[in-house]
Amino acid sequence: MLGESHDVVHEFPEFRDRIDELCRTDSGFSSLMTEYDELDARIRQLEETGLPVADETIEDLKKERIMLKDRIFNILKS
């Protein structure tokens, strides 16, 4: 759905406590979360404002978001 938030806590609610802990104690994880959140916000903004942007651009951004989400998930489950 256009404009839908894909924040990590929403995507992985079972890891809420682990996410909070890692954001406080692991600067690398915290940076990864920031990168993910900024990318998610950028995608939502492009979808919601209807600014002219190539479909390929949106798809590339979404692929990048998925790769970041996979990296985050792998950290969370380890």
Rosetta blueprint (number, residue, H / E / L):
1 M L
2 L L
3 G L
4 E L
5 S L
6 H L
7 D L
8 V H
9 V H
10 H H
11 E H
12 F L
13 P H
14 E H
15 F H
16 R H
17 D H
18 R H
19 I H
20 D H
21 E H
22 L H
23 C H
24 R H
25 T H
26 D L
27 S H
28 G H
29 F H
30 S H
31 S H
32 L H
33 M H
34 T H
35 E H
36 Y H
37 D H
38 E H
39 L H
40 D H
41 A H
42 R H
43 I H
44 R H
45 Q H
46 L H
47 E H
48 E H
49 T H
50 G L
51 L L
52 P L
53 V L
54 A L
55 D H
56 E H
57 T H
58 I H
59 E H
60 D H
61 L H
62 K H
63 K H
64 E H
65 R H
66 I H
67 M H
68 L H
69 K H
70 D H
71 R H
72 I H
73 F H
74 N H
75 I H
76 L H
77 K H
78 S L
